[in-house]
């Protein structure tokens, strides 16, 4: 009797997979054992940047002369058409939070092996304004950040950096307007908690870097703070 009872969960899982098979977010094909979120074919098509924290890259150059960033990088390239754009759109606007965790686990495994970003103390996401947080119900970067924090054995916190102005979307603005629209937007609570720390600031997509630059400005008063940046994707 005990043997049949122990097999019951496996039977139920097998039955669930038959009746409600998990589908690939990219092509809607059935996922096979060992596949999560994306099938092997779609995963292989994702445009990895292959950037690391030991060599200069195009994300670093965004912040030269603009923000006190030690190093910056991105997992994927973000293009106007393609799978990454669809995945991030689903993550942000269709409640598919598991996509953030999927990308965070992937990036976390890469960062864990990167000697250029060792000993991170805190993972901090670019925050949402309270009104947008209520409307969306979640920060799209949370599961992404928590997965990276787990890989790097760091602390994740979304409570220190706050967005106090509900600025309009930045997607249609040029670089100068993005920069102007983000000045004074972010506020740091309990700056003493960050003194002498090494933090990883995370976001979903970086275009001009104006939002992350504004976050760095809010963090700039903290003594002996080292800021690193990691994002899901960068617009090439």
Residue, then its C-alpha position, 0 to 999 in steps of 0.5 A: x500500500x505504501x509503495x502505491x501511495x508513493x507512486x501516486x504523485x508521479x502518476x498524477x504528474x504524468x497524467x497532468x503532462x498528458x492532459x495539459x502539456x507544457x508548451x514552449x513560450x517561443x514556438x508553442x511546441x510541447x516541452x520535453x523532459x528537462x526543458x523549461x519555458x523554452x524548447x532546446x531549439x528556441x533556447x539556441x536561437x536566443x541572442x546571447x551577448x557573451x559579455x563578461x565583467x572582465x572586459x570592456x563592452x558596449x554596455x560599459x560605454x553607455x555609462x562612461x562619464x555619466x555615472x559611477x558604474x564599476x562594470x555593466x553587462x547584459x545577457x541578451x541583445x534586444x531587437x525590434x523583432x525577435x524572441x527576446x522582445x516577445x518574452x520581455x513583453x510577456x514578462x512585463x505586461x502579461x503576468x508571465x513572471x516565471x520568464x524573469x526567473x528563467x532568465x535570472x537562473x540562466x544569467x546567475x549560472x553565467x555570473x557565478x563563473x565570472x571572476x569579474x563580479x565576485x563578492x556581490x553583497x546586494x542585488x537591487x532592482x530598478x523600482x516601479x512607482x507604487x501606482x504602477x506596482x499596484x496596477x501590474x502587481x509585481x516588479x518584472x525584475x524581482x524573480x530575475x534578481x532573486x534567481x541571480x542573488x541565489x546563484x551569487x549567494x547575495x541578498x536581494x532587496x527591493x525596499x531601499x531604492x524607491x521611485x517617487x515620481x510616476x514618470x511616463x513611459x520612456x520607450x518613445x523618447x530620445x536620449x535627452x528627453x529620457x535623461x531629463x524625465x528621470x532626474x530626481x525620480x529615485x530616492x534611497x532609503x537607509x543609505x547607511x545600509x549600503x556603505x562600503x557595499x558592492x551592489x548589483x543594480x538590475x533592470x530588464x532592457x537598457x536603451x540609453x541608460x537614462x533610468x539606470x543613470x538616475x538610479x546611480x545618481x540616487x546612490x552616489x552619496x553613499x560612501x565607498x559604494x561599488x555599483x555594478x549593473x546587469x540587465x536582461x537585454x541591451x538594445x544594440 
